[in-house]
Each structure stands twice: as structure tokens, then as C-alpha cells.
Amino acid sequence: MAVVEGFVIAEQDVAGARAAGDTAEVRTTIDASSGCERLEQRVINFAAGRSAPRRNEERDEVLFVVSGEGTLYLDGDGHALQPCTGAFVAAGESYEVAAPKALHVISVTAPAHAVGAKRRVTVRFADQPALPASPNREFRYIVNQDAGCLEMTQFVGIIPPGRAPEHSHTYDEVVYILEGEGVYHIADDDVPLTAGTCLHLPPYVRHCIENTGGEDIKVLGVFHPSGDPASKAYEDKVKPKEVK
């Protein structure tokens, strides 16, 4: 659904497409047609087996495993894929995904950029340090400049019960709700959030995510250009109300 500024859609509301002979069913959730000019977000469900080769000459790609296990073959070299693992595929690189069972992956692409010197193909959430984000939230970098990805930052954020102050960012961002439930507040819109909801947060648009459940919300975010997910262009100084 469209909101005042930005875009929200549930992955299950997007039709999937699978090429003949491929294991990958692709759902394009956010792209230029929904108002996001730089980033493209897709949900890819790999069935058991080995996928057809995938290659993009003009865009870098970051992947994140939501569920399932498998192997990413990047130009012939194998890299283990497990839940909460991110992967970086640079423009012009070819990859295939092999999985013994279903593998649920979120893909985000952006215009190609040079690859940094410290190249890492995969990064695990469990291996990354937790970093603070006000007021009482935290995040972990997954794929960013430390993995050689210079134009995008991929991170996982943890949002406890409650509502954060309204704020905005300088960067363009797409978000996928991994776990939890809540409400996305943007302008005069209040949009329900559950696992599988996809968001586009344009630069300088004031918004906040409220966790209305009893457990943490876990979000996967990717933004462009690269930077710090805790940085804000604007933040409301009024203390937010706690959820009771």
C-alpha cells in the first residue's frame, strides 16, 4: 500500500515469478515503480536444489537469510548460508544458491560501486557486536564497508516494546520486518506491521516504528548511501509514551 510518503507492502501480497528450470521464486516488493529510485528489494524463495546462475552487471547486491540453510556459490567458491547471515555480491559477479530444503532470502540491490579492499562475502549476525541506538534500541551491522560494500549498509535492528521519538534520516532505506508486531507511524498514517512487511523510508521523511507487542521487533534494514543507522536528520525531543 502507498502511504503519504514512502511505501508499505506485505511480501505475501506480491506475486512471485520463477523462470523455467530455476529454483528461485522472486517477489519484487520495492523498486522504482513504488517510488524508490535507488534501491530495489526482493524476496527470493529458493526451493531445494541448485538455482540457475544469477548475475547483475550494473548493481551491487546484499542478501540476508531469513530461514533455511544452503550454500552460496560465488564465481565457483562455496560460502555457507544460515539464518541471520548476510552476503555481498558485487556487480558483474555470478552466483548460484544450493539448498537441501527451502531457503528464504531478502535481496536488496543498488547502483554499482567499486569494491572496498576488505572484501567479505558472508557475515553472520552472531559474529557482529551489538551497538546502541537511542532511546533503548540496538543494532548490528551485517554487510557494510567493512565487508567491501561501499554504497549500501545492511543491518539488523532490535526494537523493544514502546514507541521511539519521531525522527528522519538523510539516507534512502528499505526495511523488512523479520519478527514481531507493531505500528509504523508516518505523517497521518498508522500502518500495522507484522513479520514479512516491507517498507520504503525516503530521506528526510519523519516517521517512527512503535512496538505494540510483548516481544522485541527485529528488522532488517538496508540504506543508501552507506553510513550509520543510528544517525538522524531530525529527532523529536518529546519523550515518547511507553506501551502498557
ZITA-V10421 format. One record per residue. N is the residue number from 0. SS is DSSP state (A for helix, B for strand, O for the rest). Layout:
n:ss
N:SS
N:SS
This chain:
n:ss
0:O
1:B
2:O
3:O
4:O
5:O
6:B
7:B
8:B
9:B
10:A
11:A
12:A
13:O
14:O
15:O
16:B
17:O
18:O
19:O
20:O
21:O
22:O
23:B
24:B
25:B
26:B
27:B
28:B
29:B
30:O
31:A
32:A
33:A
34:O
35:O
36:O
37:O
38:O
39:B
40:B
41:B
42:B
43:B
44:B
45:B
46:O
47:O
48:B
49:B
50:O
51:O
52:O
53:B
54:B
55:O
56:O
57:O
58:B
59:B
60:B
61:B
62:B
63:B
64:B
65:B
66:B
67:O
68:O
69:B
70:B
71:B
72:B
73:B
74:O
75:O
76:B
77:B
78:B
79:B
80:B
81:O
82:O
83:O
84:B
85:B
86:B
87:B
88:B
89:O
90:O
91:O
92:O
93:B
94:B
95:B
96:B
97:B
98:B
99:O
100:O
101:O
102:B
103:B
104:B
105:B
106:B
107:B
108:B
109:B
110:B
111:O
112:O
113:O
114:O
115:O
116:O
117:O
118:O
119:O
120:O
121:B
122:B
123:B
124:A
125:A
126:A
127:O
128:O
129:O
130:B
131:B
132:B
133:O
134:O
135:O
136:B
137:B
138:B
139:B
140:B
141:O
142:O
143:O
144:A
145:A
146:A
147:O
148:O
149:O
150:O
151:O
152:B
153:B
154:B
155:B
156:B
157:B
158:B
159:O
160:O
161:B
162:B
163:O
164:O
165:O
166:B
167:B
168:O
169:O
170:O
171:B
172:B
173:B
174:B
175:B
176:B
177:B
178:B
179:O
180:O
181:B
182:B
183:B
184:B
185:B
186:O
187:O
188:B
189:B
190:B
191:B
192:B
193:O
194:O
195:O
196:B
197:B
198:B
199:B
200:B
201:O
202:O
203:O
204:O
205:O
206:B
207:B
208:B
209:B
210:B
211:O
212:O
213:O
214:O
215:O
216:B
217:B
218:B
219:B
220:B
221:B
222:B
223:B
224:O
225:O
226:O
227:O
228:O
229:O
230:O
231:O
232:O
233:B
234:B
235:O
236:O
237:O
238:O
239:O
240:O
241:O
242:O
243:O
